[in-house]
Amino acid sequence: MNLSEEQYDIIEAYLANELSASDRASFEGDIQADAELSAEVERQRTLRLGLRALGIEQALVRAKAHYQATSSSQAALSSRESPIIRPLVRLLNTWQYWVAAASIVLLLGVGYYAFQQQLARRDAVAYADSFGPAPTDQVMKGFPTAAFPLADRPRLLDAFKNYKAGKYDRVIDQLKTLPADKQTIYYKNYFLGLTYLANRQPAEALPLLNSARIAPALALRQKATWFMALAYVKNGQKNKALPVLKQISTDKANPFNALARQVLQKID
């Protein structure tokens, strides 16, 4: 919609509650009669809310006052110019004003979008954190302890106890040096990845859980995929979490199917 500068001033005054009662009633009648004007008022209202959320509304008020003061000085100067020059100055001032306004709107729009994205990421991480560490029983279920060398089994069992007690740093130290072969490496990486995740180190958990996703055992692949999705969310990588969660949510045979749908509803 092509509005004049004066019309935008009226919209601004209307949204700032600066119109008299009669002018406000008249303008509201115009809004009801003109769908395009109504849409523009709503756009301006949304922008003001965004500016307020960013805490820079007062800065814009000061900028406007500065512009008006500058415009007044330029108007006084132009009044002494010839009739040919005055329209040109007016056109230049208007062009400069709208270029500046467009730049501000663009920058603030990007800033407000980034602000909203930051809030969304924070909420998604908080929601993923609400699931808490994987229960010890879930970690141990199906874990082939007997496949590890007899000399290493006490250390592995002690790692389970430390995990249950929340001593995640100790578990990480124990698992890092735990020997593993081609059969047990997937389980070691899975357990170590879960421990990093419980220890609020999702970036370290991701490559370990990802490696466990190619394990021969289906149950291990499913668990590793689910916790990898949570690790992506907790690491602020929503774009990587979404396809994994969607994959789980469409697999009705996956035991984490319902949980994946819950997370998708929260963060998508």
Secondary structure by P-SEA (a helix, b strand, c coil): ccccaaaaaaaaaaaaccccaaaaaaaaaaaaacaaaaaaaaaaaaaaaaaaaaccaaaaaaaaaaaaaaaaaaaaaaaaccaaaaaaaaaaaaaaaaaaaaaaaaaaaaaaaaaaaaaaaaaaaaaaaccccccccccccccccccccccaaaaaaaaaaaaaacaaaaaaaaaaaccccccaaaaaaaaaaaaaaaacccccaaaaaaaacccccaaaaaaaaaaaaaaaaaacaaaaaaaaaaaaaacccccaaaaaaaaaaccc
